[in-house]
Amino acid sequence: MASKILIVEDDSDIVDLLTYNLGQAGFETEAIFDGGDALLRAIENPPDLIILDL
């Protein structure tokens, strides 16, 4: 089972880059563009790792 990574980033180019590279490394990714939505998603279905744009 692949580890789940939640990407919280508002720049779609960075999301595409991270999604592609992490997917090639065998990770399952989900991208969210808003912090509030990311918090709800993390509570509902916790990922193994969160990559957060500050």
C-alpha positions in Angstrom: 0.0 0.0 0.0 1.4 3.4 -1.0 1.9 6.1 1.5 -0.6 9.0 1.1 0.8 12.5 0.8 -1.4 15.6 1.0 0.0 18.6 -0.9 -1.3 22.0 0.2 -0.1 24.5 -2.4 -1.7 27.4 -4.3 0.6 27.3 -7.3 -0.6 24.7 -9.8 2.9 24.3 -11.4 4.4 23.3 -8.1 1.5 20.9 -7.5 2.1 19.3 -10.9 5.8 18.9 -10.2 5.3 17.4 -6.8 2.5 15.1 -7.9 4.5 13.8 -10.8 7.8 13.2 -8.9 6.1 11.7 -5.9 3.9 9.5 -8.1 7.1 8.2 -9.9 8.5 7.4 -6.5 5.4 5.3 -5.6 3.5 7.7 -3.4 -0.2 8.4 -3.6 -0.9 12.1 -3.7 -3.8 14.5 -3.3 -3.5 18.2 -3.9 -5.6 20.9 -2.2 -5.3 24.6 -2.9 -6.9 26.0 0.2 -5.8 25.7 3.9 -9.3 25.4 5.3 -10.2 22.6 2.8 -6.8 20.9 3.7 -7.6 20.9 7.4 -11.0 19.3 6.8 -9.5 16.7 4.5 -6.7 15.9 7.0 -9.3 15.4 9.8 -11.6 13.2 7.7 -8.9 11.0 6.2 -5.5 11.6 7.7 -2.6 11.3 5.3 0.8 9.9 6.1 2.5 13.2 5.3 1.5 16.8 4.6 3.5 19.0 2.4 2.4 22.5 3.3 3.1 25.8 1.5 3.7 28.5 4.1 
